[in-house]
Amino acid sequence: MENNELLNDVLAKAKIWLGDSYNNETQSEVRRMMDAEDKTELIESFYRDLEFGTGGLRGIMGAGTNRMNIYTVGAATQGLSNYLKSQFVDLPQISVVIGHDCRNNSRKFAEISADIFSANGIKVYLFEDLRPTPEISFAIRHYGCQSGIILTASHNPKEYNGYKAYWDDGAQMIAPHDENVIDEVMKIKDVKDIKFKGNPDLIQIIGEETDKLYIEKVKTISLSPESIKRFKDMKIVYTPIHGTGVKLVPWALKEYGFTNIINVPEQDVISGNFPTVYSPNPEEPAALDMAIKRAIATDAELVMATDPDSDRMGIAIKDDKNQWILVNGNQTALIFVYYLIRRWKELGKIQGKEYVVKTIVTTEIIKDIADKNDVECYDCYTGFKWIAAVMRENEGIKSYIGGGEESYGFLPETFVRDKDAVSSCSLMAEIAAWAKDNGKTLYELLQDIYLEYGYGKEKGISVVRKGKSGAEEIQKIMNDFRTNPPKELAGSNIKLIKDYKTLKQTNVKTGEITDLDMPATSNVLQYFTEDGTKISVRPSGTEPKIKFYIEVRGDMKSRDDYDAADAAANEKIEAARASLGV
């Protein structure tokens, strides 16, 4: 009976999409799904409305209320337009920036959004072609806009697209604006409420003039220009993985002074189909395979890759056996924070009001580095909007050094308010040159960080559960962990439990419950054990998966201990994984 009711509801919603308000292409696609003997695709496309969440929209492209298409994008843009007009009533001209990545339909969605904003009397700065996400954030701030959007699904598979919305500081929206925009989007009940007919007079195309301004700003974060001069011919392999970094990352590297940038021609081809990779995600080892092969062939010293919207970067370096290894997101953030704090100190920039930011699931070694150097370290939720919120609170009061998260995102500047792979690639190349100037490789630099602050290793595990049944299973997993928390992990007793949904932390030994000081609630659980292990569990906000983050600690007395410390950490991670049942 329940399945029949669901199908009837879905059919009723689908029939609306056969009306004259929807174009012929959409109507044909809906009819095809309705006529199919297997109604699974129809149900998945209509069983719910694609939610405009706190990060915007993200979903599979296609016809239907639960898909990314011109109507769901249109409703999001109309709702955002309505909210902007309510918030900036006295402003003579509200303005927004629109950008997009390389994905299929991204340009179409960007142009439709430009039409809708302009139809609502809002001025639009529309990039002429694909651009990195961080440049959109920069442009919002530079042009003094009240909001902005980028059409991107970041590193998701090719079937996906997305819609990220920003506020006037260039950061993704947080409360109350995110929730208020969601309310406005939900009020769009009829496609006739969307103003699709644009006003060309309010749409301004922008391009290289904005690129130049952004690149000039990226140059200002350089801390070791002399090291670059000495090693400017260091061989660097870079790949945009078919995405938006193809122009600006090499440009920024050249502006820094690097003269030997080696590309991967097959992956310089801009394509939403990502033909050379299974997943355009720099977290996935396979995504860097072609770049590493190119590095081997050219005897390069550093490999860097960016995801399709160029907000996240992955790197590969040579180990002490001259073998190429991947550096994970936590290690990348460690290298950035260590370098930035050290160089700030050496250059006399530390005045006692400096801070760094990390997310709660990112390695605790970052806090150890900050503490030892008298730099404040903020913990925030996953997502750069929370790092940007800390920056907003401290603007004009304290000095931001840098901030990052384990998922390969870092921001070493303040003129952008989202993770920035363009500046991060430039800075990582500089760090490699600086390390070389100090007689070290990047691999040895990483080992030295562990020697000074203690060894740590992290592993992320994602359990994918697609569709309606998958979402229900993920919820059940979280409920089970919340109601029946583990007592030990990998043989070590749990001493502290943090529940960010209730904003309570429990001292397991004493039973004492205290409050967590966070700006909002979040469906995240954390377990801390007596031997320093940290486990975090949370559902993904953008993908059909539940994520487990495992961090273990160990000892290193010399660089020679690295392999043994790594092996011991791997054993502890596998034991923790077994304890979690994942």
ABEGO torsion letter per residue (X at the ends): XAAAAAAAAAAAAAAAAABAABBAAAAAAAAAAAABABAAAAAAAAABBBBBBAAEBBBBBEBEAABBBAAAAAAAAAAAAAAAAAABAABABBBBBBBBBABBGAAAAAAAAAAAAAAAGBBBBBBABBBBAAAAAAAAAAAGBABBBBBBAEABBAABBBBBBBBAAGBBBBOAAAAAAAAAAAABABAAABBABBBAAABBBBBAAAAAAAAAAAAAABABAAAAAAAAABBBBBBAGGBAAAAAAAAAAAAAGBABBBBBAAAABBBAAGAABABABAABAAAAAAAAAAAAAAGBABBBBBBAAGABBBBBBBBAAGBBBBBBAAAAAAAAAAAAAAAAAAAGABAGABBBBBBAABBAAAAAAAAAAGBBBBBBBBEAAAAAAAAAAABGABBBAEBBBAAGBBBABAABABBBAAAAAAAAAAAAAAAAAAGBBAAAAAAAAAAAAEBBBBBBBBBBBBEAAAAAAAAAAAAAAAABBBABBGGBBBABBBBAAAGBBBBAAAGBBBBBBBABBBBBBBBBBAAGBBBBBBBBAABBBBBBBBBBBBBBABAAAAAAAAAAAAAAAAAAAAAAGX
